[in-house]
Amino acid sequence: MDGVTHGDEIQYLFDYKEAGYFEQCSDDGKMMDFITGLFTRFAATGNPNEPGKKEIWKPANKKQFSMAFINTPDENGNIKTGTVDPYMDRYRIWDDLFHFRY
């Protein structure tokens, strides 16, 4: 099966024997370093983003919720990322309905 599922990042963060060993230069090794960096920075500072680089994980608040999409490294080893609010169309209708009620 292609793609990832909920919890797949755990194998990158902990010594998960069933996952096997990832070569540092492999796509899995690069992703492991990237994900570990995100979690480490978040635990240390509350902000997973790397200082001086593009913000890939925006804070959630009452007005905005976004998800970070993290893709496998490209041919140059760069990991493509992006953010999107996946529920905007779903809950926009509630703003319209509550306007009439409140």
Jmol script that loads the backbone (N, CA, C; Angstrom):
load data "model"
ATOM      1  N   MET A   1       0.842  -1.173   0.000  1.00  0.00           N
ATOM      2  CA  MET A   1       0.000   0.000   0.000  1.00  0.00           C
ATOM      3  C   MET A   1       0.891   1.241   0.000  1.00  0.00           C
ATOM      4  N   ASP A   2       0.618   2.178  -0.870  1.00  0.00           N
ATOM      5  CA  ASP A   2       1.376   3.422  -0.928  1.00  0.00           C
ATOM      6  C   ASP A   2       0.806   4.431   0.049  1.00  0.00           C
ATOM      7  N   GLY A   3       1.665   5.361   0.475  1.00  0.00           N
ATOM      8  CA  GLY A   3       1.210   6.438   1.341  1.00  0.00           C
ATOM      9  C   GLY A   3       1.440   6.128   2.809  1.00  0.00           C
ATOM     10  N   VAL A   4       1.053   7.071   3.631  1.00  0.00           N
ATOM     11  CA  VAL A   4       1.248   6.932   5.070  1.00  0.00           C
ATOM     12  C   VAL A   4      -0.095   6.882   5.779  1.00  0.00           C
ATOM     13  N   THR A   5      -0.050   6.420   7.005  1.00  0.00           N
ATOM     14  CA  THR A   5      -1.251   6.363   7.820  1.00  0.00           C
ATOM     15  C   THR A   5      -0.991   7.043   9.153  1.00  0.00           C
ATOM     16  N   HIS A   6      -2.041   7.221   9.914  1.00  0.00           N
ATOM     17  CA  HIS A   6      -1.945   7.852  11.218  1.00  0.00           C
ATOM     18  C   HIS A   6      -0.942   7.088  12.085  1.00  0.00           C
ATOM     19  N   GLY A   7       0.012   7.795  12.645  1.00  0.00           N
ATOM     20  CA  GLY A   7       0.981   7.188  13.546  1.00  0.00           C
ATOM     21  C   GLY A   7       2.252   6.691  12.884  1.00  0.00           C
ATOM     22  N   ASP A   8       2.359   6.783  11.570  1.00  0.00           N
ATOM     23  CA  ASP A   8       3.561   6.302  10.891  1.00  0.00           C
ATOM     24  C   ASP A   8       4.829   7.038  11.320  1.00  0.00           C
ATOM     25  N   GLU A   9       4.677   8.280  11.794  1.00  0.00           N
ATOM     26  CA  GLU A   9       5.858   9.045  12.187  1.00  0.00           C
ATOM     27  C   GLU A   9       6.518   8.497  13.448  1.00  0.00           C
ATOM     28  N   ILE A  10       5.813   7.677  14.211  1.00  0.00           N
ATOM     29  CA  ILE A  10       6.346   7.145  15.466  1.00  0.00           C
ATOM     30  C   ILE A  10       7.622   6.343  15.219  1.00  0.00           C
ATOM     31  N   GLN A  11       7.689   5.620  14.118  1.00  0.00           N
ATOM     32  CA  GLN A  11       8.888   4.840  13.828  1.00  0.00           C
ATOM     33  C   GLN A  11      10.115   5.724  13.633  1.00  0.00           C
ATOM     34  N   TYR A  12       9.912   6.995  13.263  1.00  0.00           N
ATOM     35  CA  TYR A  12      11.032   7.911  13.100  1.00  0.00           C
ATOM     36  C   TYR A  12      11.509   8.470  14.440  1.00  0.00           C
ATOM     37  N   LEU A  13      10.624   8.546  15.408  1.00  0.00           N
ATOM     38  CA  LEU A  13      10.940   9.197  16.678  1.00  0.00           C
ATOM     39  C   LEU A  13      11.497   8.255  17.730  1.00  0.00           C
ATOM     40  N   PHE A  14      11.110   7.001  17.676  1.00  0.00           N
ATOM     41  CA  PHE A  14      11.516   6.048  18.701  1.00  0.00           C
ATOM     42  C   PHE A  14      12.249   4.881  18.062  1.00  0.00           C
ATOM     43  N   ASP A  15      12.952   4.126  18.886  1.00  0.00           N
ATOM     44  CA  ASP A  15      13.711   2.974  18.413  1.00  0.00           C
ATOM     45  C   ASP A  15      12.746   1.816  18.173  1.00  0.00           C
ATOM     46  N   TYR A  16      12.094   1.855  17.030  1.00  0.00           N
ATOM     47  CA  TYR A  16      11.074   0.871  16.682  1.00  0.00           C
ATOM     48  C   TYR A  16      11.722  -0.226  15.843  1.00  0.00           C
ATOM     49  N   LYS A  17      12.013  -1.360  16.471  1.00  0.00           N
ATOM     50  CA  LYS A  17      12.794  -2.432  15.837  1.00  0.00           C
ATOM     51  C   LYS A  17      12.144  -3.000  14.572  1.00  0.00           C
ATOM     52  N   GLU A  18      10.819  -3.112  14.569  1.00  0.00           N
ATOM     53  CA  GLU A  18      10.146  -3.692  13.403  1.00  0.00           C
ATOM     54  C   GLU A  18      10.271  -2.815  12.155  1.00  0.00           C
ATOM     55  N   ALA A  19      10.561  -1.532  12.343  1.00  0.00           N
ATOM     56  CA  ALA A  19      10.665  -0.628  11.198  1.00  0.00           C
ATOM     57  C   ALA A  19      11.965  -0.832  10.434  1.00  0.00           C
ATOM     58  N   GLY A  20      12.955  -1.421  11.076  1.00  0.00           N
ATOM     59  CA  GLY A  20      14.243  -1.592  10.425  1.00  0.00           C
ATOM     60  C   GLY A  20      15.091  -0.343  10.554  1.00  0.00           C
ATOM     61  N   TYR A  21      16.257  -0.375   9.957  1.00  0.00           N
ATOM     62  CA  TYR A  21      17.190   0.748  10.043  1.00  0.00           C
ATOM     63  C   TYR A  21      17.081   1.581   8.772  1.00  0.00           C
ATOM     64  N   PHE A  22      17.031   2.897   8.918  1.00  0.00           N
ATOM     65  CA  PHE A  22      16.964   3.781   7.761  1.00  0.00           C
ATOM     66  C   PHE A  22      18.348   4.331   7.454  1.00  0.00           C
ATOM     67  N   GLU A  23      18.787   4.168   6.232  1.00  0.00           N
ATOM     68  CA  GLU A  23      20.047   4.777   5.814  1.00  0.00           C
ATOM     69  C   GLU A  23      19.884   6.285   5.813  1.00  0.00           C
ATOM     70  N   GLN A  24      20.890   6.996   6.315  1.00  0.00           N
ATOM     71  CA  GLN A  24      20.816   8.450   6.431  1.00  0.00           C
ATOM     72  C   GLN A  24      20.575   9.123   5.079  1.00  0.00           C
ATOM     73  N   CYS A  25      21.123   8.578   4.001  1.00  0.00           N
ATOM     74  CA  CYS A  25      20.994   9.213   2.688  1.00  0.00           C
ATOM     75  C   CYS A  25      19.719   8.787   1.951  1.00  0.00           C
ATOM     76  N   SER A  26      18.976   7.844   2.496  1.00  0.00           N
ATOM     77  CA  SER A  26      17.747   7.401   1.833  1.00  0.00           C
ATOM     78  C   SER A  26      16.632   8.412   2.065  1.00  0.00           C
ATOM     79  N   ASP A  27      15.558   8.306   1.282  1.00  0.00           N
ATOM     80  CA  ASP A  27      14.393   9.167   1.497  1.00  0.00           C
ATOM     81  C   ASP A  27      13.847   8.995   2.909  1.00  0.00           C
ATOM     82  N   ASP A  28      13.815   7.745   3.376  1.00  0.00           N
ATOM     83  CA  ASP A  28      13.336   7.502   4.741  1.00  0.00           C
ATOM     84  C   ASP A  28      14.246   8.155   5.772  1.00  0.00           C
ATOM     85  N   GLY A  29      15.545   8.095   5.553  1.00  0.00           N
ATOM     86  CA  GLY A  29      16.491   8.725   6.476  1.00  0.00           C
ATOM     87  C   GLY A  29      16.334  10.235   6.509  1.00  0.00           C
ATOM     88  N   LYS A  30      16.141  10.841   5.333  1.00  0.00           N
ATOM     89  CA  LYS A  30      15.935  12.295   5.264  1.00  0.00           C
ATOM     90  C   LYS A  30      14.634  12.689   5.952  1.00  0.00           C
ATOM     91  N   MET A  31      13.585  11.902   5.730  1.00  0.00           N
ATOM     92  CA  MET A  31      12.307  12.184   6.375  1.00  0.00           C
ATOM     93  C   MET A  31      12.424  12.012   7.884  1.00  0.00           C
ATOM     94  N   MET A  32      13.161  10.990   8.326  1.00  0.00           N
ATOM     95  CA  MET A  32      13.366  10.776   9.754  1.00  0.00           C
ATOM     96  C   MET A  32      14.031  11.998  10.390  1.00  0.00           C
ATOM     97  N   ASP A  33      15.067  12.514   9.754  1.00  0.00           N
ATOM     98  CA  ASP A  33      15.745  13.706  10.274  1.00  0.00           C
ATOM     99  C   ASP A  33      14.801  14.905  10.307  1.00  0.00           C
ATOM    100  N   PHE A  34      14.014  15.070   9.255  1.00  0.00           N
ATOM    101  CA  PHE A  34      13.096  16.201   9.159  1.00  0.00           C
ATOM    102  C   PHE A  34      12.021  16.136  10.247  1.00  0.00           C
ATOM    103  N   ILE A  35      11.365  14.990  10.384  1.00  0.00           N
ATOM    104  CA  ILE A  35      10.300  14.814  11.371  1.00  0.00           C
ATOM    105  C   ILE A  35      10.854  14.936  12.789  1.00  0.00           C
ATOM    106  N   THR A  36      12.003  14.325  13.032  1.00  0.00           N
ATOM    107  CA  THR A  36      12.619  14.412  14.357  1.00  0.00           C
ATOM    108  C   THR A  36      12.934  15.860  14.701  1.00  0.00           C
ATOM    109  N   GLY A  37      13.396  16.630  13.724  1.00  0.00           N
ATOM    110  CA  GLY A  37      13.666  18.054  13.940  1.00  0.00           C
ATOM    111  C   GLY A  37      12.406  18.822  14.298  1.00  0.00           C
ATOM    112  N   LEU A  38      11.308  18.553  13.584  1.00  0.00           N
ATOM    113  CA  LEU A  38      10.036  19.219  13.887  1.00  0.00           C
ATOM    114  C   LEU A  38       9.592  18.942  15.321  1.00  0.00           C
ATOM    115  N   PHE A  39       9.589  17.676  15.700  1.00  0.00           N
ATOM    116  CA  PHE A  39       9.136  17.308  17.039  1.00  0.00           C
ATOM    117  C   PHE A  39      10.072  17.862  18.113  1.00  0.00           C
ATOM    118  N   THR A  40      11.376  17.822  17.869  1.00  0.00           N
ATOM    119  CA  THR A  40      12.343  18.321  18.850  1.00  0.00           C
ATOM    120  C   THR A  40      12.188  19.815  19.059  1.00  0.00           C
ATOM    121  N   ARG A  41      12.082  20.575  17.963  1.00  0.00           N
ATOM    122  CA  ARG A  41      11.911  22.030  18.092  1.00  0.00           C
ATOM    123  C   ARG A  41      10.600  22.369  18.797  1.00  0.00           C
ATOM    124  N   PHE A  42       9.539  21.613  18.492  1.00  0.00           N
ATOM    125  CA  PHE A  42       8.261  21.877  19.146  1.00  0.00           C
ATOM    126  C   PHE A  42       8.349  21.601  20.649  1.00  0.00           C
ATOM    127  N   ALA A  43       8.998  20.503  21.024  1.00  0.00           N
ATOM    128  CA  ALA A  43       9.136  20.170  22.446  1.00  0.00           C
ATOM    129  C   ALA A  43       9.989  21.205  23.175  1.00  0.00           C
ATOM    130  N   ALA A  44      11.018  21.719  22.509  1.00  0.00           N
ATOM    131  CA  ALA A  44      11.939  22.661  23.154  1.00  0.00           C
ATOM    132  C   ALA A  44      11.417  24.091  23.185  1.00  0.00           C
ATOM    133  N   THR A  45      10.708  24.509  22.131  1.00  0.00           N
ATOM    134  CA  THR A  45      10.352  25.928  22.007  1.00  0.00           C
ATOM    135  C   THR A  45       8.858  26.188  21.838  1.00  0.00           C
ATOM    136  N   GLY A  46       8.084  25.154  21.529  1.00  0.00           N
ATOM    137  CA  GLY A  46       6.670  25.351  21.231  1.00  0.00           C
ATOM    138  C   GLY A  46       6.425  25.707  19.778  1.00  0.00           C
ATOM    139  N   ASN A  47       7.490  25.790  18.982  1.00  0.00           N
ATOM    140  CA  ASN A  47       7.390  26.129  17.565  1.00  0.00           C
ATOM    141  C   ASN A  47       8.197  25.106  16.764  1.00  0.00           C
ATOM    142  N   PRO A  48       7.541  24.281  15.940  1.00  0.00           N
ATOM    143  CA  PRO A  48       8.263  23.251  15.195  1.00  0.00           C
ATOM    144  C   PRO A  48       9.050  23.773  13.994  1.00  0.00           C
ATOM    145  N   ASN A  49       8.797  25.007  13.589  1.00  0.00           N
ATOM    146  CA  ASN A  49       9.441  25.547  12.391  1.00  0.00           C
ATOM    147  C   ASN A  49      10.920  25.812  12.628  1.00  0.00           C
ATOM    148  N   GLU A  50      11.689  25.622  11.566  1.00  0.00           N
ATOM    149  CA  GLU A  50      13.127  25.872  11.644  1.00  0.00           C
ATOM    150  C   GLU A  50      13.394  27.366  11.490  1.00  0.00           C
ATOM    151  N   PRO A  51      14.126  27.965  12.440  1.00  0.00           N
ATOM    152  CA  PRO A  51      14.400  29.406  12.355  1.00  0.00           C
ATOM    153  C   PRO A  51      15.061  29.782  11.027  1.00  0.00           C
ATOM    154  N   GLY A  52      14.583  30.861  10.433  1.00  0.00           N
ATOM    155  CA  GLY A  52      15.165  31.350   9.188  1.00  0.00           C
ATOM    156  C   GLY A  52      14.663  30.657   7.936  1.00  0.00           C
ATOM    157  N   LYS A  53      13.792  29.677   8.091  1.00  0.00           N
ATOM    158  CA  LYS A  53      13.244  28.977   6.928  1.00  0.00           C
ATOM    159  C   LYS A  53      11.746  29.228   6.836  1.00  0.00           C
ATOM    160  N   LYS A  54      11.167  28.851   5.705  1.00  0.00           N
ATOM    161  CA  LYS A  54       9.732  29.025   5.466  1.00  0.00           C
ATOM    162  C   LYS A  54       8.913  28.353   6.575  1.00  0.00           C
ATOM    163  N   GLU A  55       7.924  29.082   7.080  1.00  0.00           N
ATOM    164  CA  GLU A  55       7.038  28.527   8.105  1.00  0.00           C
ATOM    165  C   GLU A  55       6.143  27.477   7.468  1.00  0.00           C
ATOM    166  N   ILE A  56       6.257  26.245   7.936  1.00  0.00           N
ATOM    167  CA  ILE A  56       5.448  25.172   7.357  1.00  0.00           C
ATOM    168  C   ILE A  56       4.343  24.713   8.287  1.00  0.00           C
ATOM    169  N   TRP A  57       4.444  25.075   9.550  1.00  0.00           N
ATOM    170  CA  TRP A  57       3.435  24.654  10.502  1.00  0.00           C
ATOM    171  C   TRP A  57       2.933  25.884  11.217  1.00  0.00           C
ATOM    172  N   LYS A  58       1.749  26.326  10.844  1.00  0.00           N
ATOM    173  CA  LYS A  58       1.199  27.552  11.412  1.00  0.00           C
ATOM    174  C   LYS A  58       0.384  27.233  12.662  1.00  0.00           C
ATOM    175  N   PRO A  59       0.450  28.107  13.672  1.00  0.00           N
ATOM    176  CA  PRO A  59      -0.332  27.864  14.886  1.00  0.00           C
ATOM    177  C   PRO A  59      -1.834  27.891  14.597  1.00  0.00           C
ATOM    178  N   ALA A  60      -2.568  27.041  15.274  1.00  0.00           N
ATOM    179  CA  ALA A  60      -4.028  27.031  15.156  1.00  0.00           C
ATOM    180  C   ALA A  60      -4.607  28.065  16.110  1.00  0.00           C
ATOM    181  N   ASN A  61      -5.706  28.653  15.711  1.00  0.00           N
ATOM    182  CA  ASN A  61      -6.423  29.575  16.588  1.00  0.00           C
ATOM    183  C   ASN A  61      -7.911  29.473  16.258  1.00  0.00           C
ATOM    184  N   LYS A  62      -8.723  30.288  16.906  1.00  0.00           N
ATOM    185  CA  LYS A  62     -10.173  30.202  16.703  1.00  0.00           C
ATOM    186  C   LYS A  62     -10.592  30.568  15.286  1.00  0.00           C
ATOM    187  N   LYS A  63      -9.808  31.372  14.607  1.00  0.00           N
ATOM    188  CA  LYS A  63     -10.163  31.829  13.263  1.00  0.00           C
ATOM    189  C   LYS A  63      -9.552  30.976  12.158  1.00  0.00           C
ATOM    190  N   GLN A  64      -8.456  30.284  12.458  1.00  0.00           N
ATOM    191  CA  GLN A  64      -7.744  29.572  11.398  1.00  0.00           C
ATOM    192  C   GLN A  64      -7.208  28.238  11.905  1.00  0.00           C
ATOM    193  N   PHE A  65      -7.425  27.210  11.121  1.00  0.00           N
ATOM    194  CA  PHE A  65      -6.858  25.897  11.389  1.00  0.00           C
ATOM    195  C   PHE A  65      -6.224  25.432  10.091  1.00  0.00           C
ATOM    196  N   SER A  66      -4.990  25.027  10.148  1.00  0.00           N
ATOM    197  CA  SER A  66      -4.349  24.530   8.938  1.00  0.00           C
ATOM    198  C   SER A  66      -3.577  23.265   9.268  1.00  0.00           C
ATOM    199  N   MET A  67      -3.432  22.427   8.272  1.00  0.00           N
ATOM    200  CA  MET A  67      -2.678  21.192   8.418  1.00  0.00           C
ATOM    201  C   MET A  67      -1.402  21.323   7.610  1.00  0.00           C
ATOM    202  N   ALA A  68      -0.336  20.738   8.114  1.00  0.00           N
ATOM    203  CA  ALA A  68       0.918  20.724   7.371  1.00  0.00           C
ATOM    204  C   ALA A  68       0.964  19.452   6.530  1.00  0.00           C
ATOM    205  N   PHE A  69       1.235  19.612   5.259  1.00  0.00           N
ATOM    206  CA  PHE A  69       1.433  18.480   4.372  1.00  0.00           C
ATOM    207  C   PHE A  69       2.924  18.349   4.125  1.00  0.00           C
ATOM    208  N   ILE A  70       3.454  17.186   4.401  1.00  0.00           N
ATOM    209  CA  ILE A  70       4.885  16.950   4.276  1.00  0.00           C
ATOM    210  C   ILE A  70       5.066  15.819   3.279  1.00  0.00           C
ATOM    211  N   ASN A  71       5.791  16.099   2.203  1.00  0.00           N
ATOM    212  CA  ASN A  71       5.969  15.138   1.131  1.00  0.00           C
ATOM    213  C   ASN A  71       7.366  14.537   1.193  1.00  0.00           C
ATOM    214  N   THR A  72       7.578  13.467   0.455  1.00  0.00           N
ATOM    215  CA  THR A  72       8.894  12.838   0.416  1.00  0.00           C
ATOM    216  C   THR A  72       9.896  13.750  -0.284  1.00  0.00           C
ATOM    217  N   PRO A  73      11.181  13.562  -0.010  1.00  0.00           N
ATOM    218  CA  PRO A  73      12.194  14.419  -0.635  1.00  0.00           C
ATOM    219  C   PRO A  73      12.174  14.314  -2.158  1.00  0.00           C
ATOM    220  N   ASP A  74      12.450  15.454  -2.819  1.00  0.00           N
ATOM    221  CA  ASP A  74      12.556  15.436  -4.276  1.00  0.00           C
ATOM    222  C   ASP A  74      13.952  14.969  -4.670  1.00  0.00           C
ATOM    223  N   GLU A  75      14.261  15.029  -5.959  1.00  0.00           N
ATOM    224  CA  GLU A  75      15.549  14.527  -6.449  1.00  0.00           C
ATOM    225  C   GLU A  75      16.749  15.272  -5.864  1.00  0.00           C
ATOM    226  N   ASN A  76      16.539  16.485  -5.350  1.00  0.00           N
ATOM    227  CA  ASN A  76      17.625  17.252  -4.724  1.00  0.00           C
ATOM    228  C   ASN A  76      17.662  17.087  -3.209  1.00  0.00           C
ATOM    229  N   GLY A  77      16.788  16.250  -2.675  1.00  0.00           N
ATOM    230  CA  GLY A  77      16.756  16.025  -1.234  1.00  0.00           C
ATOM    231  C   GLY A  77      15.918  17.021  -0.466  1.00  0.00           C
ATOM    232  N   ASN A  78      15.238  17.935  -1.182  1.00  0.00           N
ATOM    233  CA  ASN A  78      14.391  18.920  -0.511  1.00  0.00           C
ATOM    234  C   ASN A  78      13.035  18.304  -0.193  1.00  0.00           C
ATOM    235  N   ILE A  79      12.551  18.569   1.003  1.00  0.00           N
ATOM    236  CA  ILE A  79      11.254  18.044   1.410  1.00  0.00           C
ATOM    237  C   ILE A  79      10.207  19.109   1.168  1.00  0.00           C
ATOM    238  N   LYS A  80       9.247  18.791   0.324  1.00  0.00           N
ATOM    239  CA  LYS A  80       8.202  19.756  -0.025  1.00  0.00           C
ATOM    240  C   LYS A  80       7.123  19.762   1.057  1.00  0.00           C
ATOM    241  N   THR A  81       6.681  20.954   1.405  1.00  0.00           N
ATOM    242  CA  THR A  81       5.663  21.098   2.437  1.00  0.00           C
ATOM    243  C   THR A  81       4.638  22.129   2.001  1.00  0.00           C
ATOM    244  N   GLY A  82       3.533  22.162   2.675  1.00  0.00           N
ATOM    245  CA  GLY A  82       2.512  23.160   2.412  1.00  0.00           C
ATOM    246  C   GLY A  82       1.471  23.120   3.504  1.00  0.00           C
ATOM    247  N   THR A  83       0.627  24.125   3.541  1.00  0.00           N
ATOM    248  CA  THR A  83      -0.454  24.146   4.524  1.00  0.00           C
ATOM    249  C   THR A  83      -1.774  24.400   3.820  1.00  0.00           C
ATOM    250  N   VAL A  84      -2.811  23.900   4.420  1.00  0.00           N
ATOM    251  CA  VAL A  84      -4.154  24.092   3.888  1.00  0.00           C
ATOM    252  C   VAL A  84      -5.138  23.944   5.044  1.00  0.00           C
ATOM    253  N   ASP A  85      -6.232  24.616   4.941  1.00  0.00           N
ATOM    254  CA  ASP A  85      -7.311  24.430   5.902  1.00  0.00           C
ATOM    255  C   ASP A  85      -8.308  23.481   5.254  1.00  0.00           C
ATOM    256  N   PRO A  86      -8.294  22.211   5.623  1.00  0.00           N
ATOM    257  CA  PRO A  86      -9.109  21.223   4.924  1.00  0.00           C
ATOM    258  C   PRO A  86     -10.604  21.319   5.198  1.00  0.00           C
ATOM    259  N   TYR A  87     -10.981  22.075   6.209  1.00  0.00           N
ATOM    260  CA  TYR A  87     -12.387  22.117   6.591  1.00  0.00           C
ATOM    261  C   TYR A  87     -13.063  23.450   6.293  1.00  0.00           C
ATOM    262  N   MET A  88     -12.375  24.368   5.665  1.00  0.00           N
ATOM    263  CA  MET A  88     -12.909  25.712   5.457  1.00  0.00           C
ATOM    264  C   MET A  88     -14.282  25.681   4.785  1.00  0.00           C
ATOM    265  N   ASP A  89     -14.435  24.916   3.740  1.00  0.00           N
ATOM    266  CA  ASP A  89     -15.726  24.864   3.048  1.00  0.00           C
ATOM    267  C   ASP A  89     -16.821  24.270   3.933  1.00  0.00           C
ATOM    268  N   ARG A  90     -16.458  23.323   4.773  1.00  0.00           N
ATOM    269  CA  ARG A  90     -17.444  22.683   5.642  1.00  0.00           C
ATOM    270  C   ARG A  90     -17.978  23.633   6.703  1.00  0.00           C
ATOM    271  N   TYR A  91     -17.102  24.405   7.321  1.00  0.00           N
ATOM    272  CA  TYR A  91     -17.603  25.227   8.421  1.00  0.00           C
ATOM    273  C   TYR A  91     -17.891  26.667   8.055  1.00  0.00           C
ATOM    274  N   ARG A  92     -17.646  27.030   6.846  1.00  0.00           N
ATOM    275  CA  ARG A  92     -18.017  28.377   6.406  1.00  0.00           C
ATOM    276  C   ARG A  92     -19.530  28.582   6.487  1.00  0.00           C
ATOM    277  N   ILE A  93     -20.290  27.541   6.220  1.00  0.00           N
ATOM    278  CA  ILE A  93     -21.748  27.649   6.297  1.00  0.00           C
ATOM    279  C   ILE A  93     -22.211  28.008   7.708  1.00  0.00           C
ATOM    280  N   TRP A  94     -21.495  27.552   8.740  1.00  0.00           N
ATOM    281  CA  TRP A  94     -21.893  27.857  10.112  1.00  0.00           C
ATOM    282  C   TRP A  94     -21.761  29.342  10.406  1.00  0.00           C
ATOM    283  N   ASP A  95     -20.757  29.983   9.824  1.00  0.00           N
ATOM    284  CA  ASP A  95     -20.632  31.436   9.991  1.00  0.00           C
ATOM    285  C   ASP A  95     -21.878  32.137   9.456  1.00  0.00           C
ATOM    286  N   ASP A  96     -22.361  31.680   8.316  1.00  0.00           N
ATOM    287  CA  ASP A  96     -23.561  32.273   7.725  1.00  0.00           C
ATOM    288  C   ASP A  96     -24.801  32.009   8.578  1.00  0.00           C
ATOM    289  N   LEU A  97     -24.933  30.790   9.082  1.00  0.00           N
ATOM    290  CA  LEU A  97     -26.099  30.440   9.890  1.00  0.00           C
ATOM    291  C   LEU A  97     -26.096  31.158  11.238  1.00  0.00           C
ATOM    292  N   PHE A  98     -24.957  31.249  11.890  1.00  0.00           N
ATOM    293  CA  PHE A  98     -24.887  31.914  13.189  1.00  0.00           C
ATOM    294  C   PHE A  98     -25.112  33.414  13.062  1.00  0.00           C
ATOM    295  N   HIS A  99     -24.816  33.946  11.911  1.00  0.00           N
ATOM    296  CA  HIS A  99     -25.046  35.370  11.687  1.00  0.00           C
ATOM    297  C   HIS A  99     -26.533  35.701  11.870  1.00  0.00           C
ATOM    298  N   PHE A 100     -27.391  34.813  11.394  1.00  0.00           N
ATOM    299  CA  PHE A 100     -28.831  35.043  11.518  1.00  0.00           C
ATOM    300  C   PHE A 100     -29.323  34.842  12.952  1.00  0.00           C
ATOM    301  N   ARG A 101     -28.695  33.968  13.654  1.00  0.00           N
ATOM    302  CA  ARG A 101     -29.158  33.602  15.000  1.00  0.00           C
ATOM    303  C   ARG A 101     -28.588  34.526  16.078  1.00  0.00           C
ATOM    304  N   TYR A 102     -27.347  34.973  15.953  1.00  0.00           N
ATOM    305  CA  TYR A 102     -26.712  35.730  17.037  1.00  0.00           C
ATOM    306  C   TYR A 102     -26.300  37.098  16.583  1.00  0.00           C
TER     307      TYR A 102
END
end "model"
wireframe off; spacefill off
backbone 0.3
color backbone group
